[in-house]
Amino acid sequence: MLVFEKNLDELKKELLSKLRDITHNTLSKTDWVIVKCNELNMNPADKYGPIVGYRQKVRDWCNEMESKINNSKTKEELYSLDITPPKEESYATNSKTQT
């Protein structure tokens, strides 16, 4: 049986794809805020500040992780990266049912 080991660039590409999927899925949970505010011509930060702050935190985390992945020199460095998104902040007062 032949076993082909992935090279560093292939692993980076895979991990970047996974990171983007995680980021997309994380942000999609609060996309409704942006859509709603856009439809009502509102600034999302005015009514949904904690959600807007969390979304920025997720984007910052994603950018930081992309840099770490791209700058990794070894497979071990890649394997040591934890691509778990930031914890959701409590924004219970800003629920979907709010108008």
HELIX and SHEET records of a PDB file:
HELIX    1   1 LEU A    8  SER A   28  1                                  21    
HELIX    2   2 ASP A   31  GLU A   39  1                                   9    
HELIX    3   3 PRO A   44  ASN A   71  1                                  28    
HELIX    4   4 LYS A   75  SER A   80  1                                   6    
END                                                                             
